[in-house]
Structures are given as C-alpha cells and as structure tokens.
Amino acid sequence: MINNFKNLKNKNGDDVETVAVSKRSTTNEIMKVYDENHKNFGENRVKDLVVKYNKLPKDIRWHMIGHLQRNKVKDIIEFIHLIHSVDSFRLIDHINKLSIDKNIFTNILIQVKISNDDSKYGFLPEEVDIIFGNYISKNYKNIKILGLMGMATFSSNTSLIESEFSLLSRLYDKYSKVTPLKYLSMGMSGDYLLALKYNSNMIRIGSAIFN
C-alpha cells in the first residue's frame, strides 16, 4: 500500500514526504514496507520506538510523532531523525540542553494547536512568535527547527478541517520568511487529501498503509 503514497504532490506541486505510522505494526509488517524502499517510519510511544530501533535496520529514519514527555527525550535523542511533537517551552528547552550535553543537533517540528479538541497538544498560534524569536536569537543552539506540525479535529466537517489546515499553512508561510523551513507536516489517513490542498509536504499515514 505504500506505493499509493509515492510521488504525491501538494497544490503547489511540491513533493510530499510520507511517514509510515507503524505504531500498531510488528517488525515484520514494518519490514514489508521497508523492503519497498521506504525509510520513514513514525511512532507515538518512546518505549515502542526504542524497541523497534534496536531490532530494525539502522538506515530507517525514525520520527517521534506522539506526545513526548521530557524524561523520555534522553531515550531517543541520539538516533531520532525528527521530533514532530515539540509542544511546550519546557520540552524545547530540555531537548536543546540534552543536545548541547551530547554535542549533537536535533531536528524538530513545532507542534501548533490548530484544533479546539482538548486532547490535542501544541503551542497556541500567538506563542509561535516567541519560539521563532528565541530561535533567531540563537537561544536554541543545538536544535534545528525544520517546520511546523498540526493535527486537525477528528471530524466529518470538512470545512472545519480545512480552516485548521489553512491556519497552519499561513503560519508556515509566515515563518518561512523568518528562517528557512522544510516541512509543513499535516494530514493523516483520513484527511491527507485536504492537507495537500493547503500545501502540506509531509503526511503521516498509518491505517492506509498497514491496513
């Protein structure tokens, strides 16, 4: 099923990167997708991520897509390809401190709360200004902010979802003028086509790949 998500383009005509969300999948199931020349996989629990990292090929690019507790950062920081779910000032400060301690650079996305759903995490849009102000001022010396991530409301109301994706897309355009950004990460199995309409260039697909 991964072939359905290769060579996708967003509305701007940009290439779209697919993260195969493997959180409910076995190592054998992951290897079937890997063997189709796919390297980007996402997990939402640190414990599962570490187990799979240790068992699977080391050229897999692991993405942390779930809510990340500060005390778990140390378990993944030395191998993680991209942390999507940086959702608080305390978390970004902690990631930066550990990165300095280990003399590494850590790639992150800033998670923005675009939904009113209380179960969704993220910075409020007005707080994102502070994050990028700190970043431009070199306060996060060992972090690379590669873009923004957001999760739309789980709803059949496409107008609501589109309004949330539109907000994140506008924020991405705004902060891309402040510093070079690479990824606008939004869209999952049920809403990725709407996300592409608003120029997402990274989607997180689980059930549609692993069935």
Phi, psi and omega in degrees: 000343181298333181298336177292344186244017174263148177064027174286150176232148173270185185299329178283351183088010180280149174296145181246129179266131181255127172261117178281113184278108190255020190298334179251014188254149177281168177297326178296319179294321178297318181297328177298320178287318178303320182291348173268023177066042175244132187242348184262117181229143183240139177232151181249358177234130183300317182303312180294321180299315181295317180300314182290323176302317183290333184266336192252168183305143187281355176268005172292137176262107185272135179244129173269112187249351182263172177302129187247121176278146184300322183287354178260350184300320183300335184283341186237347194297333184278349179230351186293138179278317183203129174262113182280332199254047176277108194235009179207157178296321180296323180291314182295322176297320182291317178300317180296316180298313180295323179296320176296314181302322184264001179056047177230167173248136183246128179274132181223161165245148175270119179276124181252136179277098182261352181249150175276000179296123183295341180279352180267141179258173173139164174287144170291148182308322181289340178280340182296330175303318181295316180303311183287332173298315177297320183295313179295329179279006177067028178283341177247075191293330185246025176239142172244112176279113184263352180162200183238151175228145175207153179240124181284163175301138175282100190203155172271000180278095185295330179296321178295313181298316180296323179295325179287317177295322179298319178300312182294322178297319179294320177296319179299314178299320181298310186279344172293338176278343180273317180208149181298127177241154184247322190236131165249100188261106175201145181112129178232191187306322186273345186222014186294329180295323175293322179297320180296329177298332180253025168071027167303139175237013172212122180241153182244109189241122179248283187299326181289344177260312186266353176058000000 
